[in-house]
Amino acid sequence: MHSPYEPLPTFDEVLLCTPQTTAEQAELFLRRCLSPSSRGEKIYTMLYADELSYEVSARTEALFQCLQHYNNEYHLVILCNCNREHSYIPSVFSQYKVHMVPQRPLAEIQRYLQDHYRVTQPFSSAASVFKDNMCVGIVSSRRAGVGK
């Protein structure tokens, strides 16, 4: 986020991990990240990598160890829940751990996201449901299961 004009990550740069994420999905993601043709141009991000099953985590780590020798110009960010730092992926990559503190003020980050998520022509868009014609929104409730 060095410039307000930098784009958000594209769908191929992000893997949202769940306990149901398969080894094949993780493999495709790592191959995109570590292929020599990527040349470090994109920042690949694994979100909630601590939620991967043990089997998928082990296969992901083995593939990473194999593929990283073919490309040393990659950008890979692995985000995990700090309460699950002893699960497989956070443990394996703990030597690279960085405790992240946002480098920009919250207001600047919010403005950047608003600029990128605002629908410019909200004629008949679902974005008209959210505040200020945003195409994303967060719906929450203090009570579970009340039709969100």
C-alpha positions in Angstrom: 0.0 0.0 0.0 2.7 2.4 -0.9 0.4 4.3 -3.3 -3.4 4.7 -3.3 -3.3 3.6 -6.9 -1.8 0.1 -6.2 -4.4 -2.6 -6.9 -5.8 -5.0 -4.4 -4.6 -8.7 -4.7 -6.2 -10.7 -7.4 -7.9 -14.0 -6.9 -4.8 -16.0 -7.9 -2.7 -14.3 -5.2 -4.7 -15.3 -2.2 -5.5 -18.7 -0.7 -8.1 -18.6 2.1 -7.4 -21.8 4.1 -10.0 -23.8 5.9 -9.9 -27.3 7.4 -11.5 -28.4 4.1 -8.7 -26.9 1.9 -7.2 -29.8 -0.2 -3.6 -30.5 -0.8 -4.3 -29.9 -4.5 -5.5 -26.4 -3.8 -2.5 -25.6 -1.7 -0.2 -27.1 -4.4 -1.7 -25.0 -7.2 -1.3 -21.9 -5.1 2.4 -22.7 -4.3 3.1 -23.5 -7.9 1.8 -20.1 -8.9 3.8 -18.4 -6.2 7.1 -20.2 -6.8 7.1 -20.7 -10.5 10.1 -19.1 -12.1 7.9 -17.1 -14.4 6.4 -15.1 -11.5 9.7 -13.3 -10.8 8.4 -11.8 -7.5 6.0 -9.5 -9.2 3.0 -10.4 -7.0 2.6 -10.9 -3.3 1.0 -14.3 -2.6 -0.9 -14.7 0.7 -2.1 -17.7 2.6 -4.7 -16.7 5.0 -5.4 -18.8 8.1 -2.8 -21.4 7.1 -3.0 -22.7 10.7 -6.4 -24.2 9.8 -4.9 -26.6 7.3 -5.1 -30.3 8.2 -1.9 -32.0 9.3 -1.8 -34.0 6.0 -2.3 -31.0 3.8 0.2 -29.0 5.9 2.9 -31.6 5.6 2.4 -31.9 1.8 2.4 -28.2 1.4 5.6 -27.8 3.4 7.3 -30.6 1.4 6.3 -29.0 -1.9 7.5 -25.6 -0.7 10.9 -27.1 0.2 11.1 -28.6 -3.3 9.9 -25.6 -5.3 11.8 -22.8 -3.5 15.0 -24.0 -5.1 13.7 -23.1 -8.6 12.8 -19.5 -7.7 14.4 -17.3 -5.1 12.4 -14.2 -6.1 9.0 -14.8 -4.7 6.9 -13.0 -2.2 4.9 -15.2 0.1 3.0 -14.0 3.2 1.5 -16.6 5.6 -1.1 -15.2 8.0 -2.1 -17.3 11.0 -4.0 -16.9 14.2 -1.6 -16.2 17.0 -3.6 -18.5 19.3 -2.7 -21.4 17.0 1.0 -20.7 16.5 1.9 -24.2 17.4 0.0 -25.9 14.5 2.1 -27.3 11.7 2.5 -24.4 9.2 3.3 -21.7 11.7 5.8 -24.0 13.4 7.6 -25.0 10.2 7.9 -21.4 9.1 8.5 -19.9 12.6 12.1 -18.9 11.6 10.6 -16.4 9.2 8.0 -15.0 11.7 7.5 -11.3 11.7 5.1 -9.7 14.2 3.3 -7.2 12.0 2.3 -3.8 13.1 0.5 -1.7 10.4 2.8 1.0 9.1 0.0 3.3 8.0 -2.6 5.0 10.2 -6.0 3.2 10.3 -7.8 6.1 8.6 -5.4 5.9 5.6 -5.9 2.1 5.4 -9.7 2.6 5.5 -9.6 5.3 2.8 -7.5 3.0 0.6 -10.0 0.2 0.9 -12.9 2.5 0.4 -11.4 3.7 -2.9 -10.9 0.2 -4.1 -14.2 -1.3 -3.0 -16.5 1.6 -4.1 -18.8 0.9 -7.1 -18.6 4.0 -9.3 -21.8 3.3 -11.3 -24.3 1.9 -8.7 -27.3 1.9 -11.1 -28.7 -1.5 -10.3 -25.9 -3.0 -8.3 -26.1 -4.9 -5.0 -23.5 -2.4 -3.8 -26.4 0.1 -3.2 -27.2 -2.1 -0.1 -24.0 -1.2 1.6 -23.0 2.2 2.9 -21.4 4.6 0.4 -21.9 2.2 -2.6 -19.3 -0.3 -1.3 -19.3 -3.6 -3.0 -18.3 -5.4 0.3 -19.6 -5.1 3.8 -19.5 -6.7 7.1 -22.7 -7.9 8.7 -22.5 -9.0 12.3 -24.7 -9.7 15.3 -24.2 -10.2 18.9 -26.7 -13.1 18.7 -25.7 -16.2 16.7 -27.9 -17.4 13.9 -30.3 -14.6 13.4 -30.3 -14.6 9.6 -27.1 -12.9 8.6 
